[in-house]
Amino acid sequence: MLWPESSTPFMFEEDAVGADAVRAVARDLGVPLLFGSDQIERGRVPRLFNSAFMLGEDGSTRAVYRKMHLVPFGEFIPLKSWLFFVSPLVDSLAEFAPGAATVLLPVGGHRISTAICYEVVYPGLVRDAVQQGSELLTTITNDAWYGNSSAPYQHFAMASMRAIEQGRYLVRAANTGISGIVDPYGRVVVASGIFERTAVVGQARYLKARTVYARFGDAVAWAAVALTMAMGLLPARAEGR
C-alpha cells in the first residue's frame, strides 16, 4: 500500500500518537505501507529530511529512504550566502538536507525502490536502484502545488518513462493525483484523475530482467554524440588535404 509524499500532518518519528495510528493501519490490514513524512536528525546541527518510510505488516519500520535530489527554492536555497539582502525571507524557509544514498525497501522477500516527487525525472537515479536489485519502482509525490493544470499529467508521463527504461512496473501515489500503475511497456494499468477522492487498486509484478538501458545507461547516447562529432570533423579534414 502506498500513501503519497507529505502523507502525515506531523513528523512520523516525532509524534508517538500519530505514529501509532499509522502503524495500526499496516497491522490491521496486514500489508506493508510506504508513505512520506518529514524526518529530523538531531545533533549539534539538526538536519531535516524529506523521507519515505516503509512499514512491515506488523507496523514496524523496515527501512527509510531520504530524498537525495532536492527542489531548489522549494526544499533548499541555492547560493544562500549570496542572498543576504533577502535574509528574513530566506531564513523563514525550512531547508532540507539531501539523503546520502539509494535505499532498497524490503517487501515480502522482494526489494523495491522509491523516488520522492521530482526525483523520478532522473533516469540515472532510478537506474541505480535497479542495478542494486529493485524489482518494482514506486514514486510518491505531492502535486497539489500545480492545481488543475497540465503539470500533474506531465509529471505522470515522465514517471511512466522510467518504467519503460528499466523494464519495471511503476506504482505512483500522488495526494491530488495522478495515482496509478504503469507496466514495463508504459501502458497505464489503472489510474485516478486529479483531485479525485479514491483508492486506486491494481496489480503490479516484481521483475528482475534488465533492459539495455538498465545495463548500459547513457553509454549509447554518449557514443552517438561522439560519432556525430567525429562525422562532423570528417568534411573539415577532407577539405584540408
C-alpha positions in Angstrom: 0.0 0.0 0.0 1.3 3.4 -1.0 0.5 6.8 0.5 1.9 9.9 -1.1 4.6 12.4 -0.1 3.7 14.5 2.9 1.1 11.9 3.9 1.2 12.8 7.6 0.4 16.3 9.0 3.1 15.6 11.6 6.7 14.2 11.7 6.2 10.4 11.9 9.0 9.8 14.3 8.2 12.8 16.5 4.5 12.2 17.2 4.0 8.9 19.1 0.2 9.0 19.0 0.2 9.8 15.3 2.8 7.2 14.5 0.9 4.5 16.4 -2.2 5.3 14.3 -0.3 4.9 11.1 1.4 1.6 12.3 -2.1 0.3 13.3 -3.2 0.7 9.7 -0.4 -1.6 8.5 -1.1 -4.1 11.3 -4.9 -4.1 10.9 -4.7 -4.6 7.1 -1.7 -6.9 7.2 0.1 -5.2 4.4 3.3 -3.3 4.0 2.8 0.5 3.9 5.0 3.0 2.1 4.4 6.7 2.8 6.1 10.1 3.0 6.8 12.2 6.1 9.4 14.7 7.2 12.2 13.4 9.4 14.6 15.2 11.7 18.1 14.0 12.6 19.1 15.6 15.9 22.7 16.6 16.6 24.8 19.6 17.2 23.2 21.0 14.0 19.8 19.3 13.4 19.0 18.3 9.9 15.6 17.9 8.2 14.9 15.3 5.5 12.1 14.6 3.2 11.8 10.9 3.8 9.8 7.8 2.7 9.1 5.2 5.4 8.5 1.5 4.8 6.4 -0.3 7.4 6.1 -4.0 7.5 2.8 -6.0 8.0 3.4 -5.8 11.8 3.7 -2.0 11.7 7.4 -1.9 12.4 9.7 0.4 10.4 11.6 -1.8 7.9 13.5 1.0 6.0 13.7 4.7 5.5 14.8 6.5 2.3 15.8 10.1 2.4 15.3 12.2 -0.8 18.6 13.0 -2.5 17.6 15.3 -5.3 16.0 18.4 -3.7 14.0 21.0 -5.4 15.7 24.5 -5.5 13.8 27.1 -3.5 11.2 24.5 -2.6 13.4 22.4 -0.4 16.7 24.2 -0.3 18.1 27.7 -1.1 20.9 27.6 -3.7 23.6 30.2 -3.1 22.1 31.1 0.2 25.1 33.1 1.4 24.7 35.4 -1.6 21.1 36.2 -0.8 21.8 38.2 2.4 19.7 41.1 1.1 16.6 39.0 1.5 17.7 37.3 4.7 14.4 37.5 6.5 12.6 35.7 3.7 15.3 33.1 3.2 15.7 32.3 6.9 11.9 31.8 7.2 12.0 28.9 4.8 12.5 25.3 6.1 15.6 23.9 4.4 16.0 20.2 3.8 19.3 18.2 3.7 19.8 15.7 0.9 19.9 12.0 1.6 23.2 10.1 1.1 22.3 7.0 -0.9 19.7 4.9 -2.5 17.9 2.6 -0.1 16.1 -0.6 -1.2 12.9 -1.3 0.7 12.1 -4.9 1.7 8.6 -6.3 0.8 7.9 -10.0 1.4 11.3 -11.3 0.3 11.5 -8.8 -2.6 13.2 -5.4 -2.8 11.6 -2.3 -4.2 12.7 1.3 -4.6 11.0 4.7 -4.4 11.6 8.2 -5.8 10.2 11.2 -4.0 8.4 13.8 -6.1 10.6 15.1 -9.0 13.4 12.6 -8.3 11.5 10.4 -10.7 12.6 12.6 -13.6 16.3 11.5 -13.1 16.8 8.3 -15.1 20.2 7.7 -13.5 18.7 7.6 -10.0 16.1 5.1 -10.9 18.6 3.0 -12.9 20.9 2.9 -9.8 18.1 1.4 -7.8 17.5 -1.3 -10.4 21.2 -2.1 -10.6 21.2 -2.6 -6.8 18.3 -5.1 -7.2 15.0 -3.2 -7.2 12.2 -5.4 -8.6 9.5 -2.7 -8.5 9.6 1.0 -8.9 7.4 3.3 -6.8 7.1 7.1 -6.6 5.3 9.2 -4.0 4.6 12.9 -4.6 2.7 16.0 -3.6 1.4 17.6 -6.8 -1.1 19.9 -5.1 1.1 22.8 -6.0 0.2 22.6 -9.6 -3.6 22.8 -9.2 -5.8 22.0 -12.2 -3.1 22.4 -14.8 -1.1 20.3 -17.3 1.7 19.7 -14.8 0.3 16.7 -13.0 -0.2 15.0 -16.3 3.4 15.9 -17.4 4.8 14.6 -14.1 2.9 11.3 -14.5 4.2 10.9 -18.1 7.8 11.4 -17.0 7.3 8.8 -14.3 6.0 6.4 -16.9 9.2 6.7 -18.9 11.2 5.3 -16.0 9.0 2.1 -16.2 9.8 1.7 -19.9 13.6 2.4 -19.5 14.0 -0.1 -16.6 11.5 -2.7 -17.7 9.7 -2.5 -14.4 6.2 -1.9 -13.1 5.9 1.5 -11.6 3.4 2.4 -8.8 2.6 6.0 -8.1 0.8 7.7 -5.2 0.0 11.4 -5.5 -2.0 13.3 -3.0 -4.1 15.1 -5.6 -3.5 12.6 -8.5 -2.5 11.2 -10.8 -2.1 8.0 -8.8 -1.8 4.7 -10.7 0.2 1.8 -12.0 2.2 1.7 -15.2 3.5 -1.6 -16.8 7.1 -2.0 -18.2 5.8 -1.0 -21.7 4.4 2.3 -20.5 0.8 1.2 -20.6 -1.3 2.6 -17.8 -2.8 -0.4 -15.9 -5.0 1.8 -13.7 -5.0 5.5 -12.8 -7.0 8.1 -10.9 -8.0 11.5 -12.1 -6.7 14.7 -10.5 -8.5 15.9 -7.4 -10.5 12.7 -7.3 -11.0 11.2 -3.9 -10.5 7.5 -4.5 -8.4 4.5 -3.7 -6.6 3.0 -6.7 -6.3 -0.8 -6.6 -4.4 -2.8 -9.2 -1.8 -5.4 -9.8 1.9 -5.0 -10.3 4.5 -7.7 -10.6 8.1 -8.0 -9.3 10.5 -8.3 -12.2 14.3 -9.0 -12.3 15.2 -8.9 -16.1 17.2 -5.9 -17.1 16.7 -3.7 -20.2 19.5 -2.5 -22.4 19.2 0.9 -20.7 19.4 -0.7 -17.3 22.6 -2.5 -18.3 24.4 0.3 -20.2 22.7 3.5 -19.2 23.5 6.5 -21.3 26.5 4.8 -23.0 24.6 4.5 -26.3 23.7 8.2 -26.2 27.3 9.3 -25.4 28.5 7.0 -28.2 26.0 8.7 -30.6 27.3 12.1 -29.6 30.9 11.0 -30.1 30.0 9.5 -33.5 28.2 12.7 -34.6 31.1 14.9 -33.6 33.5 12.6 -35.5 31.3 12.6 -38.6 31.2 16.4 -38.4 35.0 16.6 -38.4 35.4 14.4 -41.5 34.5 17.1 -44.1 36.9 19.5 -42.4 39.8 17.0 -42.7 38.8 16.2 -46.2 39.0 19.9 -47.2 42.4 20.3 -45.6 44.0 17.6 -47.8 
